C-alpha cells in the first residue's frame, strides 16, 4: 500500500532550499519563507507541508535550470502553494499568499518603471535591441497621466503657492554672504566653468533649488546634506519668497513618506464616505426609497467615483515612479557619469516645463541616506523666488 508522503522531509531544510532557489530574487523568497514560518506552519500538518515544499523545490529548480531565474517562476511557486493548500492544511491561507503575490506585483511594477526610466535616457537606450524597447515611453505615459488623470483631480497632484509644502522655503551656500543675490542660482557660465551639474537642470539651463518645510524656519539640516557640507565649513542659509507669477503650479513628486497601504486606505475611506452620505441622505428624507431611487442617487455621484478612480491610479503611478528614481548618486561619481545618471531627470524636467508647469517638489535623497526626511523644490524659472535678507544665518557646521 502506497502512502501519500513516503519520505520524511525537514521543514527547515526545505525552507532553506526555497530561499536559495533564485539568488536574483532572494528578498522575495525570504519574505515567502517568513510567511510560511510565521503564519502557515502552525496552521498546517508539518510533514505534509514539508513534503509539498520539497516537491515544489524540486520541480521549480528544474524550471530555473531550464529557463533561468524568472520572476514568473516565483509567481507559479506561490500559486501552487495556494492552490494545493488542502494537501497540508485545513485553513484558508489565501490572505498570507496574497500578501506575497502583492509584493511580487510591486517588484514587477518597479522593474517596469526602471526600464521606462532607463529607456528615456539616450545614454542607456542605445544599449537595447530594437525588439526590447517598450512600446510606450515614459513621456507618453505621462501624457496620459496629465491629459486624463490630472485633468480630473488636479488638486491631488499639483501644488500651488498656498500649499503647506511650500510654506517655508530656504536655500544655502558655502561661505559667508549677506546679499540676496549671493544666494541666487549660479549663472550658466559659472555652472559650466566649475562643472556644476544638478539633478534636474540640463547644462544649458538655470534652475533654482530650495528646501521646503511646513514649520517655521530655515531647513538647515536638509540644506547641509544637499550641499554635502563637511564639519567646520561655514554655511549661509536664508528664507526665500516667491516674486514671480503667483498663479503657478508645480508637480508633487514627494511620495517619500506615503506608503502604498495609505493610498489604498485613502480610496477605501473615500468610498465609505460616499456610501455614508447616500445613507444619510436617504434617512433624512423620512421614507423607504425604492431600489430605483437608490440607484438614481448612486448614479448622481458617478463623477465622484470617476474622481476617486483617477486619484487612486495616479497616486499609485507616482508612488512607483518616485520610489524608483529618487536614489542618491554616489558623491565620487565623475562629471560625465553624473551627467549620464541625471539625463533622465533633465528630460523629465524639460517635458514638464514644456507642459507649462513651474517646478517639482521631490524628496531629499541625501536626507534619506541618514534615515531622515527632507523636501526639495526645483523652480524652472530661477528668478521666480529670492532670498529675504533679514533671514540670513551664518554658521559653522
Order of alpha helices (4+ residues) and beta strands (2+ residues): alpha-alpha-alpha-alpha-alpha-alpha-alpha-beta-beta-alpha-beta-alpha-beta-beta-alpha-alpha-alpha-alpha-beta-alpha-beta-beta-beta
